[in-house]
Amino acid sequence: MTGVAFGQVPDGLSFGGWGRAVFVPVQGQFKDGEDAVFKSGVGAGWKPAYMGVNIRFSAADGRVGGGADLSHGEGGNKAVGIGDNVNIWAKPFGSDILLVKIGKYRHDYYRGPGTDGNFQSYVGGPGKSGDAVFNRLGINSPDGGALFESTPISGLSIFAEINPGWDTWGEGIKAADAYKKIQAGLGYKIPNIGFARAQWVGNTMDGVIFEPTDNTKPYDPVTNPNIWKGNSARIEAAFKLEAVEGLNLDIGIKIPIPVKEENSFGIDTIYQGNFQLALAGDFTAGDFGITYGLYGAFGGSTAIDVPNAKRAKLNPTFDLILIPSFKIAAIDAKVGVDLGFKVKGESTTVYSGTKNGDRETIFGFGGWIERNLGNGLIKTGLAYQLPAYKENGIQGQTGIFTWPIILEVSF
């Protein structure tokens, strides 16, 4: 057995980490008219088992510092590599009047609460990260860049992020593209009431996928044109209520900006992404608690500048997750239930306005028990996701039964 002993850790230097590993002894997949399929495996709930270690440092006077993460399993990568952070920061005036951070980073101060816990994927995956309420800083593609944040008065924060990417200088990107992706806004904490914030999230629409409206038919610029799937620039606003004891409630709205482009046939195409509304948080009363998330997207469309062409409607969506739980103090554990519900509304086709028949409903449920282990937890339970219900009434998808064993650790 080998080990490493460290001397006294200098002031301002800290180490931390977080990891998750999931073992699924059995997952049964059931489809009408076919033999059941049983699988087993190990992962993290999104891809490989994950472990990340972070190092943070700051000078004794608090004017400079930095941080770096090493991770295994980030984004499905099975090799050890850079995680969410590798950056250096400075406070030129020695206070929060100005913070400058350069590199790759995750700045979560303005972000909403997440409902993408360690069990929700087994009931249909209706939970979402805190970005669904209000997007954090540091992840607008490309990843990272330079962050400027100021707290001129108590409670008020102003920020701007320019993100050419944290490792782009060797290649360089066009300055115009970098500044099109600027993310800027402000937040204000109202004492004993709540936290309001608003921001602009830029986007150049680079990398947007163009697909025929109906993949079963040949492409045609009028009857079956390409549609856009991607993120346009948007305005976001959110408010977190903090006035009620035990209640964490955060509501956010995202307003996409329409984009107009000329396609290869010389026809103007206008893309309007879905408006998004999210409400997420939790409530605690004694040993009882409930985590909740409601997410809606609606009003999106695509249009082409052709006589008699009808606007195509994008799929509206509604996602709901409810996670009631109860603490069992005698064994330092809690039991709970995950309830997931997802609806994808019907879209229509450009020019003709024909309905695509792609409406879908998914429902899942599961019960679990979780034991607190101080710097981690162990959790297990049973979950079932019903076959997706299609517009034509046929349950053509697969019902999924899952028994996961989940380990998490943090330090």
N, C-alpha and C positions, 0 to 999 in steps of 0.2 A: 504494500500500500504506500502510495506517495502522497505528498501534500505540499502546500506552499504557505509559508507564514509571512504576514505583512507586518511591518513596523507601524508606528503611529501614523494614521492618515493625516496629512496636512490639512489645516483649516481651509475650507472652501472647496475641498475635493470630495466627491461622493461617488458611490457606485450603486447601481440599481439594476433591476431586470424584471422581466415578465415572460412567462411561457405557458403554452397550453398543448396538451397531447390528449388525443381521444382514441380509445380502442373500441371498435364496434364488433362484439362477439358474433352478432348475426344481424343481418338486414334482409328482410323478405320483400321481394318485389312481385306483385300479383297483377296479372292482366287477364281479362276475360278471354277464354278460348286458348290460352297458352299455359304451359307448365310454369309453376312458380320458380323464381330464381332466388337463391340464397347466397349472400356475400358476407365477407368479413374483411376488416382492414384497420389501418391506423392512419391518423391525420391530425388536423387541428380544428376541423369544422369548416375550413375553407380550402386548404391543400395540405402540404406536409406538416407534421408536428413542428411547432414553432418554439424557439427560445431566443430571446434578445437580451443583451447586456449593454447597459449604458454607463458612460463615464461623464461626469459633469465637473467643471471647475469654475471658480470665480476668485478674483483677487480679494484680499482682505478688505480693501476699501470699496468693493462692489462696483468698480468702474469698468472692468473687463472680465471676460469669461468665455466659456465655450463648452461644447459637448460633442460626443460621438457615440454611435451605436454600432454594435456588431450583432448580426442576427443570422439565424438559420431558419429557412422556411418562408422568408419574406417574399410575398407575391408568388409563392409556389416554387421559389428557388431552393434547391436542396443543398446548395453550397453555402459556406459562411461568407457573408459579405456585409456591405454597408446597410444599415437599417434606416430608420426614419430621420436620423439626425447626424450631420457632420458640419458643424458651424462654429463661428466665432462671433461674439457680440461685444459691444462697447456702449458705455453711457458717457458721451463726450463731456457733459457738464456735471457728471458725478451724481445725477439724480434721474428720476423718471421723466424729466422734461423732454428727453430724447434717448431712445434706444435704437441702435443700428445693429442688425444681425445679418450676416452674409453666409451663404452656404445652403445646405439642405436642412430643413427644419419642419416641425409641426408646432404651430402656435394655436393652442386650443382655448384661449381665454374667451373668445366670442362664440365658440361652437355650441350647438345645442346638445341635449342629452341623447344618448344612443339607446336603441332597443335591440341591437344585434348581439344578443347574449350567446352563451355557449350551448343553448338547447334549441333556439328558435328555428334553426335550419331544418330540423327534423319534422317540423309541422308546416312546412311549405315556404319558409324563409320570408315572412312578412315584416320582420324587424329590419330597421335601417340604422346606419351610423348617425352620429350627431350632425353630420353635414346635411342631412335631409331637412333639418330645421334651419340651420345657419352654417354656411361653409366656413371651416377653419382656414387658416393661412398656411401656405406651404405645399399645397397639393394640386394647384392649377397647373395643368401640363404646359411646358415641361416642369419637372419637379424642382422647386426651390429657386433661390435667387437672392434678392436683397429685401429686407423688411425694415421699415422705418415706423416707429411707434412713439407717440408723445402723450403724456398725461399732464396737460397744462394746469388743470385744477382737479381737486378731489372728485372722483367719480366719473370724469370725462376722459375718454381715450380716443385718439385719432390715429389711424394707421394707413399705410400704403405699402403695397408689395409689388415689386417689378420682378417678374420671373422669366429670365432667359434660360433658366436651368442652372443647377449648382455646379456643373462641370462643363460649361459650354464655351469658355473663352478660347480654348485652343482652336475650335472650329469657328466660333463666332456665329451669331444669327443676326438677321436684319433688326436694326434698332426699332423700326416701325412695328415689326411683329412682336418684339418684346413689350413695347408700350401698349399695344392693342390688348395684351393680356393683363394689364395692370388690375390689381385688386385693391380697392381703397374704400374706407368708410370710417365709422365712428361708433362708439358705444357709450352709454351713460347709465350709471347706477343711481337709481332714485332710492334714497335710504328707506328701508323698511317697506318698500313697495315692489320694486323689480328692476330688471336690467333690460334696457332698450338698446337695439343696435340696428344699423343699416349699412349696406355696402353695395358697391358696383363690382361685378366680377366680369372682367373682359374675356374675350375669346376671338381668335381669328377664324374660327371654323376649320382650321387645318385638320386634315385627317378624317373629315366627315365621310361616312360611307354612303355611296350612291347605289341604290338597289332599285330594280323595277318594282312598280307597285304590286304587280302580280307576277310572281316568279315562275308560274306555270305557263306563261304566255311569252311570246317574243317581245323584245323591247320595241316600243314605238313612242316617238316624242310627244304624240298627242293622246292616243288611246291607252298607252301603258308606259308613261314616262318614269324616269328615275325619281325617287323621293330621297329626302335627306334624313339621316339618322345621326344625330350628334348634339353637341351643346353650343348654343349661341351665347352671346353676352347676355347678362341678366342683371336685374336689380333685386336685392334681397332685403327683407326687413324681418325682425323678430322681437318678441318681448317675453321675458321670463318673469312670471309672477312669483314674488317672494314674500307676500303679505300674509299668507295663511300657514300656520304652523303645521308641519308634517307634509305639506303639499309642494311638490316640484312640478310646475306646469310651464311649458315653453311652447309658444306658437310662432310659426314662421311662414312667410309667403315668398315665392320666387316668381318674378315677372320677366319672361324672356323677351329679348329684343328681336323683332323680325329681321330676317336677312334676305337680301335680293341679289341673285347672281344670274349671269347668262350662261346657259349650258353650251355644250359643243355644237348644238344645232342652231345657236343664235336665239334661243327662246328664253325669255326672262322667267326665272323660277323664284317664288317667294316662300320662304320657310318661316313658320311661326311655331316655336316649340310649345309644349304644354305649360300652362300655368300650374304652379305647385303650391299646395297648402299642407302644412304638417303641424301636428299637435302631439307632443310627447312629454313624458315625465314619469313621476311615481308619487304614491301617497302612502304614508305610514301612520298607523294608529296602534300603539302598543306593539303586540307581537304580530299583528296583521300588516301586510303590505301588498301593494299592487303596482306593477310597472305597466305602462300603456303607451301605445303609439298608433296614431291615425294619420294616414298619408293619402292625399288625393292629387291627381294630375288630370287636367282637363283643358279644353279650348284650343289645342294645337291643330295646325293645319298646314297643308302645302298647296300652292296654287301655281298655275302656269299661265303666261300671258298669251293665250290662244282664244280666238272667238268661240263663245258658247262653252268654254271649259268650266267645269264645276270645281269648287275648292274641295280638296280631299281632307277628311278629318282624321287626325291621329288617334290612336287608341287612348281613351281615357282610362285611368286606373284608380283603384281604391285598395289600400292595404290596411289591415287592422291586426294588432297583436295585443293580447291581454295576458298578464302573468301574475295572477294572485298567488300569494305565498303566506306561510305561517311559521313563525319561529318556535322551535322546541328547545327551550333553554336548558333542560336537564341533560341533553346530549350535545349541546352547542351545534344544532343543526336546524334546517328548515325544510319543509315540504312545500311543493307548489305545483302549479299547472300552467302549461303554455297552450294558449288558444290562438290559432292563426287563421286568417281569412283574407283571400286575395281575389279581386275581380279585375279582369281586363275587358273593357268595353269594346264595342265594334268600331272598326275604322271603315273609311270609304275610299273609293278610287278617284284619282284625278280625272278630270274631263267628264266622265260619265256619272260620277257620284254614286256608283253602285256599291252596295254594302259588301264587305269582304267575308262576312261570316266567321270572324276570328274571335268572337267573344268567348271568354273562358273564366271559370270560377274554381278556386282551389280552397279546400278547408282541411285543417289538420289540428290534432290535439295530442297532448301527452302529459303524463304525471312524472314527478321526479322527487328525489330526496338528495339534499346537499349537506355535507358536513364541513364546518369551518375547521381548518387546521392551522390557524395562526397566519402564517405567511403563504397560505394556499388553501385549496379545497379539493374534495373528491365528490363527484356527483354522478348519479346514475338514475335511469328511469326508462320508461317505455313510451314510444310515440307512434302515431299512425297518421299518415297523410292520405286522404281519400283521393281516388282517381279524379283528375281534372274534368269538370263538367263543361262540355263544349256547347256551342250555340245550337247545334242540331240535335241536342239531347242525348248524344251518344257519349258514354264514359269511355273514351278511347285511350286514355292514359293509364298509367300504372299506379295502383295503390301501393304504398310503401310503409312497412312496419320496421322500426329501428329500435335497437337496444344499445345505447352508447354508455361507455364508462369514461368519464371526463376528469382529467387532472389539470389544475392550474396552480401556478406558483408565482409569487412576487416577492421582491426583497429590495 
